[in-house]
Amino acid sequence: MAGKAKQLIDSIIAQRSKGNPSVAKVVKAKFILKGINPDDFGATSADDPAVIGQLQALAKELGVTV
């Protein structure tokens, strides 16, 4: 299913930031530090299993359920 990475990114950001834009920026910066640019993914982006694995590991590290 295309766009799964984008769904994971949006879910992680929403759960961590709880609507606070400042926290959302910090979470996005965390993605970038881990080598994932959230702006590179869209609803039609191909799903790379390696990226999905990285996102799931990051979600676990941040204490987010995906």
CHARMM internal coordinates of N, CA and C (Angstrom, degrees):
IC EDIT
DIST 1 N 1 CA 1.4566
DIST 1 CA 1 C 1.5296
ANGL 1 N 1 CA 1 C 108.59
DIST 1 C 2 N 1.2800
ANGL 1 CA 1 C 2 N 117.65
DIHE 1 N 1 CA 1 C 2 N 119.10
DIST 2 N 2 CA 1.4603
ANGL 1 C 2 N 2 CA 122.65
DIHE 1 CA 1 C 2 N 2 CA 179.33
DIST 2 CA 2 C 1.5242
ANGL 2 N 2 CA 2 C 109.83
DIHE 1 C 2 N 2 CA 2 C -68.30
DIST 2 C 3 N 1.3138
ANGL 2 CA 2 C 3 N 115.32
DIHE 2 N 2 CA 2 C 3 N 143.53
DIST 3 N 3 CA 1.4538
ANGL 2 C 3 N 3 CA 120.65
DIHE 2 CA 2 C 3 N 3 CA 177.08
DIST 3 CA 3 C 1.5200
ANGL 3 N 3 CA 3 C 115.45
DIHE 2 C 3 N 3 CA 3 C 91.11
DIST 3 C 4 N 1.3270
ANGL 3 CA 3 C 4 N 118.18
DIHE 3 N 3 CA 3 C 4 N 5.36
DIST 4 N 4 CA 1.4623
ANGL 3 C 4 N 4 CA 120.11
DIHE 3 CA 3 C 4 N 4 CA -179.31
DIST 4 CA 4 C 1.5326
ANGL 4 N 4 CA 4 C 110.69
DIHE 3 C 4 N 4 CA 4 C -64.50
DIST 4 C 5 N 1.3363
ANGL 4 CA 4 C 5 N 117.23
DIHE 4 N 4 CA 4 C 5 N -37.57
DIST 5 N 5 CA 1.4637
ANGL 4 C 5 N 5 CA 120.73
DIHE 4 CA 4 C 5 N 5 CA 178.76
DIST 5 CA 5 C 1.5249
ANGL 5 N 5 CA 5 C 110.12
DIHE 4 C 5 N 5 CA 5 C -61.52
DIST 5 C 6 N 1.3207
ANGL 5 CA 5 C 6 N 116.78
DIHE 5 N 5 CA 5 C 6 N -43.95
DIST 6 N 6 CA 1.4669
ANGL 5 C 6 N 6 CA 121.16
DIHE 5 CA 5 C 6 N 6 CA 178.88
DIST 6 CA 6 C 1.5274
ANGL 6 N 6 CA 6 C 110.86
DIHE 5 C 6 N 6 CA 6 C -61.93
DIST 6 C 7 N 1.3279
ANGL 6 CA 6 C 7 N 116.66
DIHE 6 N 6 CA 6 C 7 N -40.48
DIST 7 N 7 CA 1.4661
ANGL 6 C 7 N 7 CA 120.63
DIHE 6 CA 6 C 7 N 7 CA 178.43
DIST 7 CA 7 C 1.5189
ANGL 7 N 7 CA 7 C 110.61
DIHE 6 C 7 N 7 CA 7 C -63.41
DIST 7 C 8 N 1.3389
ANGL 7 CA 7 C 8 N 117.30
DIHE 7 N 7 CA 7 C 8 N -42.65
DIST 8 N 8 CA 1.4568
ANGL 7 C 8 N 8 CA 120.99
DIHE 7 CA 7 C 8 N 8 CA 178.91
DIST 8 CA 8 C 1.5266
ANGL 8 N 8 CA 8 C 110.74
DIHE 7 C 8 N 8 CA 8 C -63.97
DIST 8 C 9 N 1.3272
ANGL 8 CA 8 C 9 N 116.52
DIHE 8 N 8 CA 8 C 9 N -44.72
DIST 9 N 9 CA 1.4659
ANGL 8 C 9 N 9 CA 120.62
DIHE 8 CA 8 C 9 N 9 CA 179.41
DIST 9 CA 9 C 1.5196
ANGL 9 N 9 CA 9 C 110.49
DIHE 8 C 9 N 9 CA 9 C -60.26
DIST 9 C 10 N 1.3201
ANGL 9 CA 9 C 10 N 117.01
DIHE 9 N 9 CA 9 C 10 N -48.43
DIST 10 N 10 CA 1.4684
ANGL 9 C 10 N 10 CA 120.89
DIHE 9 CA 9 C 10 N 10 CA -179.88
DIST 10 CA 10 C 1.5227
ANGL 10 N 10 CA 10 C 111.65
DIHE 9 C 10 N 10 CA 10 C -62.03
DIST 10 C 11 N 1.3201
ANGL 10 CA 10 C 11 N 116.80
DIHE 10 N 10 CA 10 C 11 N -39.60
DIST 11 N 11 CA 1.4605
ANGL 10 C 11 N 11 CA 121.09
DIHE 10 CA 10 C 11 N 11 CA 179.73
DIST 11 CA 11 C 1.5206
ANGL 11 N 11 CA 11 C 111.26
DIHE 10 C 11 N 11 CA 11 C -65.20
DIST 11 C 12 N 1.3101
ANGL 11 CA 11 C 12 N 116.81
DIHE 11 N 11 CA 11 C 12 N -44.97
DIST 12 N 12 CA 1.4696
ANGL 11 C 12 N 12 CA 120.96
DIHE 11 CA 11 C 12 N 12 CA 179.92
DIST 12 CA 12 C 1.5204
ANGL 12 N 12 CA 12 C 110.13
DIHE 11 C 12 N 12 CA 12 C -62.88
DIST 12 C 13 N 1.3235
ANGL 12 CA 12 C 13 N 116.75
DIHE 12 N 12 CA 12 C 13 N -46.56
DIST 13 N 13 CA 1.4681
ANGL 12 C 13 N 13 CA 120.42
DIHE 12 CA 12 C 13 N 13 CA -179.25
DIST 13 CA 13 C 1.5261
ANGL 13 N 13 CA 13 C 110.46
DIHE 12 C 13 N 13 CA 13 C -62.76
DIST 13 C 14 N 1.3215
ANGL 13 CA 13 C 14 N 117.36
DIHE 13 N 13 CA 13 C 14 N -44.18
DIST 14 N 14 CA 1.4672
ANGL 13 C 14 N 14 CA 120.65
DIHE 13 CA 13 C 14 N 14 CA -178.67
DIST 14 CA 14 C 1.5210
ANGL 14 N 14 CA 14 C 111.89
DIHE 13 C 14 N 14 CA 14 C -63.96
DIST 14 C 15 N 1.3185
ANGL 14 CA 14 C 15 N 116.59
DIHE 14 N 14 CA 14 C 15 N -42.49
DIST 15 N 15 CA 1.4663
ANGL 14 C 15 N 15 CA 119.77
DIHE 14 CA 14 C 15 N 15 CA -177.78
DIST 15 CA 15 C 1.5268
ANGL 15 N 15 CA 15 C 111.86
DIHE 14 C 15 N 15 CA 15 C -69.94
DIST 15 C 16 N 1.3252
ANGL 15 CA 15 C 16 N 117.12
DIHE 15 N 15 CA 15 C 16 N -38.65
DIST 16 N 16 CA 1.4546
ANGL 15 C 16 N 16 CA 120.16
DIHE 15 CA 15 C 16 N 16 CA -178.83
DIST 16 CA 16 C 1.5258
ANGL 16 N 16 CA 16 C 112.37
DIHE 15 C 16 N 16 CA 16 C -76.41
DIST 16 C 17 N 1.3329
ANGL 16 CA 16 C 17 N 117.32
DIHE 16 N 16 CA 16 C 17 N -38.43
DIST 17 N 17 CA 1.4590
ANGL 16 C 17 N 17 CA 119.80
DIHE 16 CA 16 C 17 N 17 CA -174.13
DIST 17 CA 17 C 1.5195
ANGL 17 N 17 CA 17 C 113.26
DIHE 16 C 17 N 17 CA 17 C -85.20
DIST 17 C 18 N 1.3364
ANGL 17 CA 17 C 18 N 116.87
DIHE 17 N 17 CA 17 C 18 N -26.92
DIST 18 N 18 CA 1.4684
ANGL 17 C 18 N 18 CA 121.96
DIHE 17 CA 17 C 18 N 18 CA -178.36
DIST 18 CA 18 C 1.5327
ANGL 18 N 18 CA 18 C 111.49
DIHE 17 C 18 N 18 CA 18 C 49.36
DIST 18 C 19 N 1.3460
ANGL 18 CA 18 C 19 N 115.37
DIHE 18 N 18 CA 18 C 19 N 40.06
DIST 19 N 19 CA 1.4568
ANGL 18 C 19 N 19 CA 120.45
DIHE 18 CA 18 C 19 N 19 CA 176.29
DIST 19 CA 19 C 1.5168
ANGL 19 N 19 CA 19 C 115.24
DIHE 18 C 19 N 19 CA 19 C 88.81
DIST 19 C 20 N 1.3180
ANGL 19 CA 19 C 20 N 119.05
DIHE 19 N 19 CA 19 C 20 N -4.07
DIST 20 N 20 CA 1.4560
ANGL 19 C 20 N 20 CA 122.20
DIHE 19 CA 19 C 20 N 20 CA -179.64
DIST 20 CA 20 C 1.5327
ANGL 20 N 20 CA 20 C 109.06
DIHE 19 C 20 N 20 CA 20 C -86.84
DIST 20 C 21 N 1.3431
ANGL 20 CA 20 C 21 N 118.08
DIHE 20 N 20 CA 20 C 21 N 113.83
DIST 21 N 21 CA 1.4660
ANGL 20 C 21 N 21 CA 120.67
DIHE 20 CA 20 C 21 N 21 CA -176.63
DIST 21 CA 21 C 1.5344
ANGL 21 N 21 CA 21 C 113.44
DIHE 20 C 21 N 21 CA 21 C -62.43
DIST 21 C 22 N 1.3172
ANGL 21 CA 21 C 22 N 117.19
DIHE 21 N 21 CA 21 C 22 N -32.37
DIST 22 N 22 CA 1.4664
ANGL 21 C 22 N 22 CA 119.88
DIHE 21 CA 21 C 22 N 22 CA 179.63
DIST 22 CA 22 C 1.5243
ANGL 22 N 22 CA 22 C 110.78
DIHE 21 C 22 N 22 CA 22 C -66.08
DIST 22 C 23 N 1.3065
ANGL 22 CA 22 C 23 N 116.56
DIHE 22 N 22 CA 22 C 23 N -42.66
DIST 23 N 23 CA 1.4634
ANGL 22 C 23 N 23 CA 120.73
DIHE 22 CA 22 C 23 N 23 CA 178.59
DIST 23 CA 23 C 1.5274
ANGL 23 N 23 CA 23 C 109.66
DIHE 22 C 23 N 23 CA 23 C -67.88
DIST 23 C 24 N 1.3166
ANGL 23 CA 23 C 24 N 117.52
DIHE 23 N 23 CA 23 C 24 N -36.85
DIST 24 N 24 CA 1.4663
ANGL 23 C 24 N 24 CA 121.20
DIHE 23 CA 23 C 24 N 24 CA 178.25
DIST 24 CA 24 C 1.5256
ANGL 24 N 24 CA 24 C 110.17
DIHE 23 C 24 N 24 CA 24 C -60.10
DIST 24 C 25 N 1.3244
ANGL 24 CA 24 C 25 N 117.52
DIHE 24 N 24 CA 24 C 25 N -40.06
DIST 25 N 25 CA 1.4693
ANGL 24 C 25 N 25 CA 121.04
DIHE 24 CA 24 C 25 N 25 CA 178.20
DIST 25 CA 25 C 1.5249
ANGL 25 N 25 CA 25 C 110.73
DIHE 24 C 25 N 25 CA 25 C -65.26
DIST 25 C 26 N 1.3169
ANGL 25 CA 25 C 26 N 117.03
DIHE 25 N 25 CA 25 C 26 N -38.97
DIST 26 N 26 CA 1.4664
ANGL 25 C 26 N 26 CA 120.82
DIHE 25 CA 25 C 26 N 26 CA 178.73
DIST 26 CA 26 C 1.5313
ANGL 26 N 26 CA 26 C 110.01
DIHE 25 C 26 N 26 CA 26 C -64.96
DIST 26 C 27 N 1.3196
ANGL 26 CA 26 C 27 N 116.92
DIHE 26 N 26 CA 26 C 27 N -41.49
DIST 27 N 27 CA 1.4662
ANGL 26 C 27 N 27 CA 120.81
DIHE 26 CA 26 C 27 N 27 CA 179.33
DIST 27 CA 27 C 1.5252
ANGL 27 N 27 CA 27 C 110.02
DIHE 26 C 27 N 27 CA 27 C -65.56
DIST 27 C 28 N 1.3265
ANGL 27 CA 27 C 28 N 117.46
DIHE 27 N 27 CA 27 C 28 N -40.46
DIST 28 N 28 CA 1.4649
ANGL 27 C 28 N 28 CA 120.70
DIHE 27 CA 27 C 28 N 28 CA 177.18
DIST 28 CA 28 C 1.5255
ANGL 28 N 28 CA 28 C 110.26
DIHE 27 C 28 N 28 CA 28 C -62.59
DIST 28 C 29 N 1.3218
ANGL 28 CA 28 C 29 N 116.79
DIHE 28 N 28 CA 28 C 29 N -39.33
DIST 29 N 29 CA 1.4634
ANGL 28 C 29 N 29 CA 120.52
DIHE 28 CA 28 C 29 N 29 CA 177.51
DIST 29 CA 29 C 1.5235
ANGL 29 N 29 CA 29 C 110.53
DIHE 28 C 29 N 29 CA 29 C -63.49
DIST 29 C 30 N 1.3150
ANGL 29 CA 29 C 30 N 116.80
DIHE 29 N 29 CA 29 C 30 N -36.96
DIST 30 N 30 CA 1.4659
ANGL 29 C 30 N 30 CA 121.23
DIHE 29 CA 29 C 30 N 30 CA 177.35
DIST 30 CA 30 C 1.5324
ANGL 30 N 30 CA 30 C 110.33
DIHE 29 C 30 N 30 CA 30 C -62.36
DIST 30 C 31 N 1.3345
ANGL 30 CA 30 C 31 N 116.53
DIHE 30 N 30 CA 30 C 31 N -41.10
DIST 31 N 31 CA 1.4659
ANGL 30 C 31 N 31 CA 120.62
DIHE 30 CA 30 C 31 N 31 CA 175.93
DIST 31 CA 31 C 1.5303
ANGL 31 N 31 CA 31 C 110.08
DIHE 30 C 31 N 31 CA 31 C -58.30
DIST 31 C 32 N 1.3301
ANGL 31 CA 31 C 32 N 115.72
DIHE 31 N 31 CA 31 C 32 N -47.08
DIST 32 N 32 CA 1.4586
ANGL 31 C 32 N 32 CA 120.33
DIHE 31 CA 31 C 32 N 32 CA -177.03
DIST 32 CA 32 C 1.5290
ANGL 32 N 32 CA 32 C 110.40
DIHE 31 C 32 N 32 CA 32 C -63.59
DIST 32 C 33 N 1.3214
ANGL 32 CA 32 C 33 N 116.87
DIHE 32 N 32 CA 32 C 33 N -40.26
DIST 33 N 33 CA 1.4644
ANGL 32 C 33 N 33 CA 120.04
DIHE 32 CA 32 C 33 N 33 CA 177.52
DIST 33 CA 33 C 1.5261
ANGL 33 N 33 CA 33 C 111.97
DIHE 32 C 33 N 33 CA 33 C -63.02
DIST 33 C 34 N 1.3267
ANGL 33 CA 33 C 34 N 116.39
DIHE 33 N 33 CA 33 C 34 N -28.13
DIST 34 N 34 CA 1.4697
ANGL 33 C 34 N 34 CA 121.58
DIHE 33 CA 33 C 34 N 34 CA 178.54
DIST 34 CA 34 C 1.5289
ANGL 34 N 34 CA 34 C 111.69
DIHE 33 C 34 N 34 CA 34 C -87.30
DIST 34 C 35 N 1.3481
ANGL 34 CA 34 C 35 N 117.29
DIHE 34 N 34 CA 34 C 35 N 1.38
DIST 35 N 35 CA 1.4520
ANGL 34 C 35 N 35 CA 120.94
DIHE 34 CA 34 C 35 N 35 CA 176.64
DIST 35 CA 35 C 1.5183
ANGL 35 N 35 CA 35 C 115.35
DIHE 34 C 35 N 35 CA 35 C 91.56
DIST 35 C 36 N 1.3196
ANGL 35 CA 35 C 36 N 117.01
DIHE 35 N 35 CA 35 C 36 N 14.98
DIST 36 N 36 CA 1.4667
ANGL 35 C 36 N 36 CA 121.42
DIHE 35 CA 35 C 36 N 36 CA 179.66
DIST 36 CA 36 C 1.5209
ANGL 36 N 36 CA 36 C 108.28
DIHE 35 C 36 N 36 CA 36 C -121.88
DIST 36 C 37 N 1.3266
ANGL 36 CA 36 C 37 N 116.57
DIHE 36 N 36 CA 36 C 37 N 116.05
DIST 37 N 37 CA 1.4584
ANGL 36 C 37 N 37 CA 120.34
DIHE 36 CA 36 C 37 N 37 CA 177.10
DIST 37 CA 37 C 1.5233
ANGL 37 N 37 CA 37 C 108.20
DIHE 36 C 37 N 37 CA 37 C -91.73
DIST 37 C 38 N 1.3330
ANGL 37 CA 37 C 38 N 118.11
DIHE 37 N 37 CA 37 C 38 N 111.26
DIST 38 N 38 CA 1.4749
ANGL 37 C 38 N 38 CA 121.11
DIHE 37 CA 37 C 38 N 38 CA -177.26
DIST 38 CA 38 C 1.5266
ANGL 38 N 38 CA 38 C 113.34
DIHE 37 C 38 N 38 CA 38 C -59.15
DIST 38 C 39 N 1.3330
ANGL 38 CA 38 C 39 N 117.17
DIHE 38 N 38 CA 38 C 39 N -26.80
DIST 39 N 39 CA 1.4632
ANGL 38 C 39 N 39 CA 120.51
DIHE 38 CA 38 C 39 N 39 CA -178.36
DIST 39 CA 39 C 1.5292
ANGL 39 N 39 CA 39 C 112.24
DIHE 38 C 39 N 39 CA 39 C -74.37
DIST 39 C 40 N 1.3239
ANGL 39 CA 39 C 40 N 117.66
DIHE 39 N 39 CA 39 C 40 N -13.74
DIST 40 N 40 CA 1.4656
ANGL 39 C 40 N 40 CA 121.50
DIHE 39 CA 39 C 40 N 40 CA 179.72
DIST 40 CA 40 C 1.5244
ANGL 40 N 40 CA 40 C 113.02
DIHE 39 C 40 N 40 CA 40 C -80.99
DIST 40 C 41 N 1.3198
ANGL 40 CA 40 C 41 N 117.42
DIHE 40 N 40 CA 40 C 41 N -8.69
DIST 41 N 41 CA 1.4600
ANGL 40 C 41 N 41 CA 121.08
DIHE 40 CA 40 C 41 N 41 CA -174.90
DIST 41 CA 41 C 1.5208
ANGL 41 N 41 CA 41 C 110.48
DIHE 40 C 41 N 41 CA 41 C -111.86
DIST 41 C 42 N 1.3324
ANGL 41 CA 41 C 42 N 114.26
DIHE 41 N 41 CA 41 C 42 N 137.83
DIST 42 N 42 CA 1.4591
ANGL 41 C 42 N 42 CA 121.31
DIHE 41 CA 41 C 42 N 42 CA 178.48
DIST 42 CA 42 C 1.5150
ANGL 42 N 42 CA 42 C 110.03
DIHE 41 C 42 N 42 CA 42 C -133.68
DIST 42 C 43 N 1.3126
ANGL 42 CA 42 C 43 N 115.05
DIHE 42 N 42 CA 42 C 43 N -176.51
DIST 43 N 43 CA 1.4651
ANGL 42 C 43 N 43 CA 120.66
DIHE 42 CA 42 C 43 N 43 CA -177.92
DIST 43 CA 43 C 1.5237
ANGL 43 N 43 CA 43 C 112.10
DIHE 42 C 43 N 43 CA 43 C -65.89
DIST 43 C 44 N 1.3228
ANGL 43 CA 43 C 44 N 117.44
DIHE 43 N 43 CA 43 C 44 N -22.67
DIST 44 N 44 CA 1.4651
ANGL 43 C 44 N 44 CA 120.18
DIHE 43 CA 43 C 44 N 44 CA -178.64
DIST 44 CA 44 C 1.5232
ANGL 44 N 44 CA 44 C 112.95
DIHE 43 C 44 N 44 CA 44 C -107.47
DIST 44 C 45 N 1.3368
ANGL 44 CA 44 C 45 N 117.73
DIHE 44 N 44 CA 44 C 45 N 9.04
DIST 45 N 45 CA 1.4617
ANGL 44 C 45 N 45 CA 121.18
DIHE 44 CA 44 C 45 N 45 CA 179.20
DIST 45 CA 45 C 1.5183
ANGL 45 N 45 CA 45 C 110.31
DIHE 44 C 45 N 45 CA 45 C -66.43
DIST 45 C 46 N 1.3278
ANGL 45 CA 45 C 46 N 114.99
DIHE 45 N 45 CA 45 C 46 N 139.79
DIST 46 N 46 CA 1.4616
ANGL 45 C 46 N 46 CA 119.92
DIHE 45 CA 45 C 46 N 46 CA 177.29
DIST 46 CA 46 C 1.5325
ANGL 46 N 46 CA 46 C 109.47
DIHE 45 C 46 N 46 CA 46 C -66.95
DIST 46 C 47 N 1.3107
ANGL 46 CA 46 C 47 N 115.66
DIHE 46 N 46 CA 46 C 47 N 144.98
DIST 47 N 47 CA 1.4638
ANGL 46 C 47 N 47 CA 120.64
DIHE 46 CA 46 C 47 N 47 CA -179.22
DIST 47 CA 47 C 1.5216
ANGL 47 N 47 CA 47 C 110.09
DIHE 46 C 47 N 47 CA 47 C -87.27
DIST 47 C 48 N 1.3173
ANGL 47 CA 47 C 48 N 115.64
DIHE 47 N 47 CA 47 C 48 N 117.89
DIST 48 N 48 CA 1.4562
ANGL 47 C 48 N 48 CA 122.24
DIHE 47 CA 47 C 48 N 48 CA 176.96
DIST 48 CA 48 C 1.5301
ANGL 48 N 48 CA 48 C 106.69
DIHE 47 C 48 N 48 CA 48 C -99.79
DIST 48 C 49 N 1.3296
ANGL 48 CA 48 C 49 N 118.04
DIHE 48 N 48 CA 48 C 49 N 119.52
DIST 49 N 49 CA 1.4724
ANGL 48 C 49 N 49 CA 120.06
DIHE 48 CA 48 C 49 N 49 CA -178.55
DIST 49 CA 49 C 1.5183
ANGL 49 N 49 CA 49 C 113.55
DIHE 48 C 49 N 49 CA 49 C -56.65
DIST 49 C 50 N 1.3268
ANGL 49 CA 49 C 50 N 117.80
DIHE 49 N 49 CA 49 C 50 N -32.21
DIST 50 N 50 CA 1.4670
ANGL 49 C 50 N 50 CA 120.60
DIHE 49 CA 49 C 50 N 50 CA 179.22
DIST 50 CA 50 C 1.5305
ANGL 50 N 50 CA 50 C 110.75
DIHE 49 C 50 N 50 CA 50 C -66.97
DIST 50 C 51 N 1.3186
ANGL 50 CA 50 C 51 N 116.49
DIHE 50 N 50 CA 50 C 51 N -41.88
DIST 51 N 51 CA 1.4676
ANGL 50 C 51 N 51 CA 120.99
DIHE 50 CA 50 C 51 N 51 CA 179.40
DIST 51 CA 51 C 1.5265
ANGL 51 N 51 CA 51 C 109.83
DIHE 50 C 51 N 51 CA 51 C -67.82
DIST 51 C 52 N 1.3221
ANGL 51 CA 51 C 52 N 116.63
DIHE 51 N 51 CA 51 C 52 N -42.12
DIST 52 N 52 CA 1.4750
ANGL 51 C 52 N 52 CA 120.77
DIHE 51 CA 51 C 52 N 52 CA 178.40
DIST 52 CA 52 C 1.5378
ANGL 52 N 52 CA 52 C 109.09
DIHE 51 C 52 N 52 CA 52 C -59.33
DIST 52 C 53 N 1.3086
ANGL 52 CA 52 C 53 N 116.94
DIHE 52 N 52 CA 52 C 53 N -42.73
DIST 53 N 53 CA 1.4675
ANGL 52 C 53 N 53 CA 121.15
DIHE 52 CA 52 C 53 N 53 CA 178.17
DIST 53 CA 53 C 1.5169
ANGL 53 N 53 CA 53 C 111.82
DIHE 52 C 53 N 53 CA 53 C -62.78
DIST 53 C 54 N 1.3364
ANGL 53 CA 53 C 54 N 116.67
DIHE 53 N 53 CA 53 C 54 N -42.57
DIST 54 N 54 CA 1.4587
ANGL 53 C 54 N 54 CA 120.62
DIHE 53 CA 53 C 54 N 54 CA 177.62
DIST 54 CA 54 C 1.5284
ANGL 54 N 54 CA 54 C 110.87
DIHE 53 C 54 N 54 CA 54 C -62.40
DIST 54 C 55 N 1.3210
ANGL 54 CA 54 C 55 N 116.49
DIHE 54 N 54 CA 54 C 55 N -41.49
DIST 55 N 55 CA 1.4668
ANGL 54 C 55 N 55 CA 120.65
DIHE 54 CA 54 C 55 N 55 CA -179.77
DIST 55 CA 55 C 1.5233
ANGL 55 N 55 CA 55 C 111.21
DIHE 54 C 55 N 55 CA 55 C -65.92
DIST 55 C 56 N 1.3180
ANGL 55 CA 55 C 56 N 116.81
DIHE 55 N 55 CA 55 C 56 N -40.40
DIST 56 N 56 CA 1.4631
ANGL 55 C 56 N 56 CA 119.87
DIHE 55 CA 55 C 56 N 56 CA 178.71
DIST 56 CA 56 C 1.5312
ANGL 56 N 56 CA 56 C 110.74
DIHE 55 C 56 N 56 CA 56 C -66.19
DIST 56 C 57 N 1.3271
ANGL 56 CA 56 C 57 N 116.85
DIHE 56 N 56 CA 56 C 57 N -38.78
DIST 57 N 57 CA 1.4605
ANGL 56 C 57 N 57 CA 120.42
DIHE 56 CA 56 C 57 N 57 CA 177.52
DIST 57 CA 57 C 1.5295
ANGL 57 N 57 CA 57 C 110.69
DIHE 56 C 57 N 57 CA 57 C -65.92
DIST 57 C 58 N 1.3253
ANGL 57 CA 57 C 58 N 116.83
DIHE 57 N 57 CA 57 C 58 N -40.54
DIST 58 N 58 CA 1.4588
ANGL 57 C 58 N 58 CA 120.95
DIHE 57 CA 57 C 58 N 58 CA 178.55
DIST 58 CA 58 C 1.5237
ANGL 58 N 58 CA 58 C 110.76
DIHE 57 C 58 N 58 CA 58 C -65.81
DIST 58 C 59 N 1.3264
ANGL 58 CA 58 C 59 N 116.69
DIHE 58 N 58 CA 58 C 59 N -39.88
DIST 59 N 59 CA 1.4613
ANGL 58 C 59 N 59 CA 120.50
DIHE 58 CA 58 C 59 N 59 CA 177.97
DIST 59 CA 59 C 1.5286
ANGL 59 N 59 CA 59 C 110.03
DIHE 58 C 59 N 59 CA 59 C -61.33
DIST 59 C 60 N 1.3142
ANGL 59 CA 59 C 60 N 116.43
DIHE 59 N 59 CA 59 C 60 N -42.49
DIST 60 N 60 CA 1.4683
ANGL 59 C 60 N 60 CA 120.68
DIHE 59 CA 59 C 60 N 60 CA 179.21
DIST 60 CA 60 C 1.5300
ANGL 60 N 60 CA 60 C 109.76
DIHE 59 C 60 N 60 CA 60 C -64.17
DIST 60 C 61 N 1.3306
ANGL 60 CA 60 C 61 N 115.77
DIHE 60 N 60 CA 60 C 61 N -42.15
DIST 61 N 61 CA 1.4679
ANGL 60 C 61 N 61 CA 120.78
DIHE 60 CA 60 C 61 N 61 CA 179.19
DIST 61 CA 61 C 1.5380
ANGL 61 N 61 CA 61 C 111.87
DIHE 60 C 61 N 61 CA 61 C -61.97
DIST 61 C 62 N 1.3275
ANGL 61 CA 61 C 62 N 115.52
DIHE 61 N 61 CA 61 C 62 N -35.91
DIST 62 N 62 CA 1.4694
ANGL 61 C 62 N 62 CA 120.40
DIHE 61 CA 61 C 62 N 62 CA -179.42
DIST 62 CA 62 C 1.5226
ANGL 62 N 62 CA 62 C 112.92
DIHE 61 C 62 N 62 CA 62 C -86.85
DIST 62 C 63 N 1.3219
ANGL 62 CA 62 C 63 N 116.92
DIHE 62 N 62 CA 62 C 63 N -3.67
DIST 63 N 63 CA 1.4664
ANGL 62 C 63 N 63 CA 120.69
DIHE 62 CA 62 C 63 N 63 CA 178.50
DIST 63 CA 63 C 1.5090
ANGL 63 N 63 CA 63 C 113.09
DIHE 62 C 63 N 63 CA 63 C 76.37
DIST 63 C 64 N 1.3304
ANGL 63 CA 63 C 64 N 116.82
DIHE 63 N 63 CA 63 C 64 N 33.36
DIST 64 N 64 CA 1.4624
ANGL 63 C 64 N 64 CA 122.92
DIHE 63 CA 63 C 64 N 64 CA -178.08
DIST 64 CA 64 C 1.5208
ANGL 64 N 64 CA 64 C 108.70
DIHE 63 C 64 N 64 CA 64 C -110.79
DIST 64 C 65 N 1.3157
ANGL 64 CA 64 C 65 N 116.96
DIHE 64 N 64 CA 64 C 65 N 140.04
DIST 65 N 65 CA 1.4618
ANGL 64 C 65 N 65 CA 120.16
DIHE 64 CA 64 C 65 N 65 CA 174.90
DIST 65 CA 65 C 1.5191
ANGL 65 N 65 CA 65 C 109.57
DIHE 64 C 65 N 65 CA 65 C -94.53
DIST 65 C 66 N 1.3154
ANGL 65 CA 65 C 66 N 115.99
DIHE 65 N 65 CA 65 C 66 N 131.77
DIST 66 N 66 CA 1.4800
ANGL 65 C 66 N 66 CA 120.60
DIHE 65 CA 65 C 66 N 66 CA 179.76
DIST 66 CA 66 C 1.5001
ANGL 66 N 66 CA 66 C 110.03
DIHE 65 C 66 N 66 CA 66 C -122.08
END
COOR INIT
IC SEED 1 N 1 CA 1 C
IC BUILD
